[in-house]
Amino acid sequence: MEKLLKEALQEIRPSKEYEEEILGKADQIIKRINKGIKDAKAILGGSGAKGTWLKTFDADIFVMFNYGRYKDKSGQLSDILGKSLKKHFKITRLHGSRDYFQIKQGKFTFEIIPILEIKKAEQAKNITDVSPLHSSFVLKHKKLIDEIRLTKQFFKAAGVYGAESYIQGFSGYVCEILTVYYGSFLKLMKAITRWKEKTVIDVKGYYKGKNVFMELNKSKLTSPLIVIDPVQKDRNAAAALDHEKFEIIIRRAKEFLKKPSKEFFEIKTLTEEDIRRKFTKHLVILKAIPLNKKEDVAGAKMLKAFHFIEKALIFNDFKVNESDMLWHGKDALFYYALESDKLPKTKEVSGPPVKIRFHAELFKKKHKGAFVKNNRLYAREKRKYSNARDLIKAVVKTSNVKNNLKNIGMV
C-alpha cells in the first residue's frame, strides 16, 4: 500500500517547472495589482496558498480590501477592483456571490477575487471573505499536504469532487478538512467505509458533548455528511453534498481497500464510444451545448434539463437502468440506458373498486372497454408515447429543456 500511494503521489504532484512557471506569473500579477490599488492587498489564494494543488491547477488571487474602510461597501468591491484591473490587464468579469475577474496568460488562467480582510469569520460580509482563514487552517497541517493531494485525486477520479450545484460533491476544502480530521488518506478511506447517514465531522470539537442537530439551523443539516467548518462553527462545509455522491465515495473506498490499485487515482473520461460499448441496446444519447454563462450556472441549468428528460421517461413508464450527464469541454453528453426503448402501444390503467358505485360509473363512462379484475375496475388506454426517442424529441422542445441549453440533439 505504501509503495502504491508513493507512486500515485508522484503522478499527481505538479512538476517543479510547472509550479515555478505558474507561481512566477501569479507573483507578477500580484505585484502589478498591488502597485495600482490603494487600501487593498493582493495575495495568492486557494490551493496555491495551501500548497495542496494537483498536477495542473489554476491560481486564485485574492485582493483583500481594508476592513475598516470597506466593511460598509461590500457591494462596491467588484466595481472598485475592476476599474483598477482594467488599467493593467485584459479582464473578463464573472458573476458570483460577489463578482470576480479572470485573466488569461498563455496556458494559465488566474481568477482575481475581491474580499474583505477579516480576522474572524463573523466579520465576513460574503462567503469568499472567509477563504484566507481556510488557507490558514490548512497551513497549520503542512505535514499532511501530500495526504490531502491523495484525497483530492481519489475523490476526483471517483467523480465526486466539486461542490458546484451541477456536481453536488465534496469541495477541495472539505477534502482538506476530512484528511486533517482522520490524520491521513488511508485512515480516511477506512473511516469512509464506516460512514452512516448524518455522520458528523467536527475537527475543532465545537459541539463536543452537544447535539449538533439541536444547535445548528435545520437548513444546514440536509446533507448526508455534516462537516463543521473549523473556522466557522455555524457552517456545514459539506452542505452541497448529495446522497448519490455520498454513496459513491463509500463504495469506492470499500473497493479500494479490498483491491488497492493506481486506477483509483486515474481520471477516466468516458466517451460516446465507451457508453455504446457498455450498453449495446436500448440506449439514448443526446449531445447538449450549455448556455454561454459562468460554468456553475451553465452546469446547473444543463443538469436541470438532463433530469427533466429523465423524469419524462419515467413518467411515461420507460425504466431507466442507468443515466448520467458527462460534461467535458464545450459539449456534454446525456445518456439514458433503458430496460427497453419501446413499449406496447396501450397500457392498463387502474380504476376504483367496483363497490364504490359513483366513481365506478364515472370510470366506465370515461373508459368504454372497462373490465373487472379482483373487484376493481381496469381499462386499456392508448399511450401517448410508446417509443422513447419520439418522447425525447417532444420533450427537448419544451421550455424546461430549451431554455436551459444553447442546443441539444440525439446522436
N, C-alpha and C positions, 0 to 999 in steps of 0.2 A: 504493500500500500504506500509506504514512504517513497519508494522508487517511482511508482506511478504518479504520485502527486508532484514530485520534483520535476518529472518530465512534462507533466501538464502545465506546470508553472512556467517552465522555460518557453513553452509555446505561446502562452497568453501574456507574458510580461513584455511591454514595449521595448524596442531596442534603444540603446543609449543614444544612437544617432537620431532616431525619431523624437525621443524626449527632448534632446538638446535643440533640435530644429523648431519644434512647436513651442517649447517654453521660451526659446530665444525670440521668436516672433511675438509671443504674448508679452514678453518683457518690453519689447519695442513699443507695442500698442499702449501698454500701461504707462510708460514714460511720456508718450505723446498726449495721452488723456490728462495726466497729472499736470502737464505744462499748461494746458489750456483751460483748466476748470478751477474755480475758487470754492472754498469751503466744502471740498469733497476730495476723496482719495480712492484711486483705482487699485484693486488688489486681485490676485489670482484667486479663483473660487472653485467650487465643485471638486471632482476627483483629482484635478491638478493640484489644488491646495492640500488635499489629504494624502496624495501620493498613492491612491488606490486605483489609478487608471489601468485600463487593459491595453491590448496591443495597439489599437487605433482609438483615438478619442478626440473630441472637440473640446476646446478650452473655454471655460466660463470666466468672465472678468466682471467682478462686482465693483460698482462705483458707489462708495459709501458717502452719503451726504451727512454733514454735521447735524446731530440730533437736535440740539438746542435751537438752531436756526431754521431747520426744515421740518420739524415734527408736525407742524400745522399746515405744511404744504406738500403732504404726501402725494396728492393727486397731480402735482405740477412737476414732479421729479423727472418724468419721462420727457416732457417738453424741454426742460432746462438742459438735460443731458443731450437730447437730440440736437439742439441748437449748437452746443459745443462740439459734438462729434462731427457735424456736417462740415466744419471748417478744416478738418484734417483727414476725413475718411469718406469713402463711398459707403453709405449705410442703407440697410433695409429695416424699416420699423415693423415689429411684430406685436400682435395683440396678446396680452396675458392679463393676469390679475393686476399687474402694473405693466404697461407697455415696455418692451425692451428692444435691443437693436442687434443686428447681425452684420458682421464684417467678414468678407471672404478675402483671403490672401493665398493665392495659389491653391494648393490642395487642402488648406486648412480653413475651418470655419470657427469664428470667435463670436460668442454671444456676450453682449455688453448689457449688464442688468443694473438698473438704478435701485439702490436700497438706502435705508436709513442706518446710520451707525449706532447700534444699540449695545448695551452691556448685558441686558437680560431680556428673555422672550416677552415678558409682559409689556415692554416698551414698543413692540412691533406694531406697525400700522398696516402691514401687509405680510403675508406668509414668507415672501422672499427675504424680508429683513432678518429673519432668523438664520438664514443659510450659513453665515460665518460662524455662528455658535455651533452648528452641526460639525463644521470642519474642526473647530477647537476640541469638541468631544472626541472625534475620531483620532486626532493627532496625539491625544493622551494615551493611545494604544498602538503606537508605531510598530511595536513588535508583531502585531497581528496583520500588518499590511498585506503580506503575501497570502495569508489565510483568507483575508477579505477578497483578494483577487480571485482565489479559487471559488469562493462562494458566488461571486458575481457571474463568473463564467459558467458555472454549473447551472445557475438559475437562467442565464441567457440561453444556453443550449437546450434547456427544458422548455423554453418558450413561455416562461412566466416572469420575465424581467421587464419592469416598467410599470409605473403607476398611472400612466396616461389612461384617460377614460375609455379608449378603444382596446386597451390591453388588460387593465384591472389586475395587475400583478404586483410584484414586490419592487419597490423603488430601490435605487442604489443605496440610499441612506438606511432603509430597512435591512438590506443585506449586511451593511456595516454593523448596525445595532445587534443583529442576531449573532454575528460572528464574535463580537465583543462579549455578548452575554454568555455564550457557551464556551468561549475560550479558544476554539479552533474550528476549522472547516469540518474535520472528521467528527468532532463532538457534536457539531450542529447537525450533521447528517444523521447520527444516531438518535439525537433528540427529536428530529422531524418525524421519524418513524413512530414516535410515541405521542405526537400531537393529536389532540382531540378538538372538536368544535369548541371555540371560545377559550382556547389556551391563552394565558396572559404572560407576556414577557415584560418585565419591569426591571431594567438594568439598575436603576438607582434605588429601587425599593421604596418608591414614593408611597405605595399602597400596602406595604408590609403590615400584615395583621388587620387589614381593612378589606372590605368587599368592593373591588373596583367597579362592579356593576351597580352599586348603590351610590358611588361617589361621582362617576362621570355621567355626562348627558347621554341618554339612550341613543341619540342620533350618531354618536361617535363609536358605538359598540355594535354596529350591524355586521361588521366583517367577521369571518370565521376565526381570525387570529387577531389578538389585541396586543399591539406593541406600543407601550408607553414611551413617548419621546423623552429621552433623558434630559433634554434642555427645556422641555415644555410639558410639564406633568399633566396638564388637562387635555393633551392631544394624543390621539391614537395614530401613530405614524403609518399604520397599515390599514387605515380606513378605506382605501381604494380597492383593497384586495377582494376578489370574488371567490365563490366556493369552488368553481372549476379549477382555478389556478392553485388553490389551496390543496385540492385533492391530487392534482398533477404532481406537485412537488413532493408530497408524501409518497406517492407511488414511485417516483424517480429515485428518491432517497433509498427506498427499500430495494429497488432493482440494483442500484449502485453498490450497496453494501453486500448484497447477495453475490454479485458478479462484477467486481470493480473493473473498469476499462476506461481508457482515454476517450472513448467515443462519447462518454457522458459530458465531456467538455467541448465537444465539437459542434459548432452551429451548422445544422444542415438546412439548406434552403430547398424546400420542396418545389418541384417544377410541375408543370401541367403533365409532362410525361410520367413523372413519379406517381401522380394521382391516378392517371389512367392505367398504369401498371398495377396499382394496388386494387383498384375497383374496375373490373373488366366489363361490367354491365350495370344497367340501371343507375348511371351516373350523369349528373347535370353539372356542367362547369360554365360559369359566366366570367367574363373579363370586365372589371369595373375601373373607371378612371375617376379618382377623387376630385372634389372641388378644389379650386386654387385658393386654399386657406391654410392657416397655420396647421402643422401636422396633427396636433392633438384634436383640433376642431374638425379637420377633414376626416381624420380617422374615426372619430366618434359618430359623425354623420354617415360614414360608409358602413360602420358596424350596425347602425340603426336600420339601414336598407337591407343588409345581409340578414338580420333577424326577422325583418318584416316578411321577406321572401320565405324564410324557413317556417314561420308561423302560418303563412298562407298554405304551404304544402301540408302541414299537419292538420290544419282546419279542414282541408279538403280530402282528408283520410289517407294521404301518402305517408308511409312510415319512413322517417329519416334515420338511417342506421348510423351515419357519421356526417358531420359537416364542419366546415372551417372557412375562415377568411384569411388568405395569405397575402400580405402586402409587402412586396419587395420592389423598391424603386418607384417608378411612376405609376405603374398599374397594380391592380390587385386581382386575385382570383377568388371567387366564391365557389365552393363546391358542395354538392349535396349527393351523398351516396344513399340511394333509396332501396327499400325492400323490393319494390317494383315501380317502374316509371309509368305503368299503365294499369288502370283499374277497370272493373266491369262498368258498363255504361249506366247501370242502375244500382241503387243501394237500398237496403232495408232500413226503414225508419220506424222507431218505436212510438206507439201512441199510448193512450190512457188504459187503465184496466176496464174491462167490459162493464163491471158493476157501476162504474161512475157514468151513468147514462147520459147526462147532459154533455159532458166532454167527449164521450164516445160518439155521440151523434154528430158533433161538430167535426171530429176527426174523419168520420165516414163521408161527410159532405165534401171535405177537402180532398180526400183520397178515395176515389171511386172504387178502386180494387182492394180495399182494406180487408184484412183477414185476421182471424183469431189464432193466437198461439199462447198456451199456458195462461189462459184467462186474460190476455192483454191483446189489444189491437195493434196490428202492424200493417205497413204498406210498402210497396216498392216505388221508389222515386227516381227520376232521371237525374243523373249527376250533371252539374254544370260543366265540370272538367273531369274527364277520365284519362287525360294524357298530361303528365307533369310538365312537359315542355309548353303545351298550349296554355296551361295555368300561368307559368312563369312569364310567358310573352305578354299576358294580360296584366300581371302584377307589376312588371317593370315600367308600365305606362302610368301607374298611379303616382300621386304626389309623394307618398311615403318613400318611394324609391327614387323617382325622377328628380325631386327637389333636394335629395341628399347626395347626388352624384353628378359628375360632369357628363358621364356617359356609361352605358352598360349594355352588354350583349352576350348571347350564348356563343360558346366556342366548341 
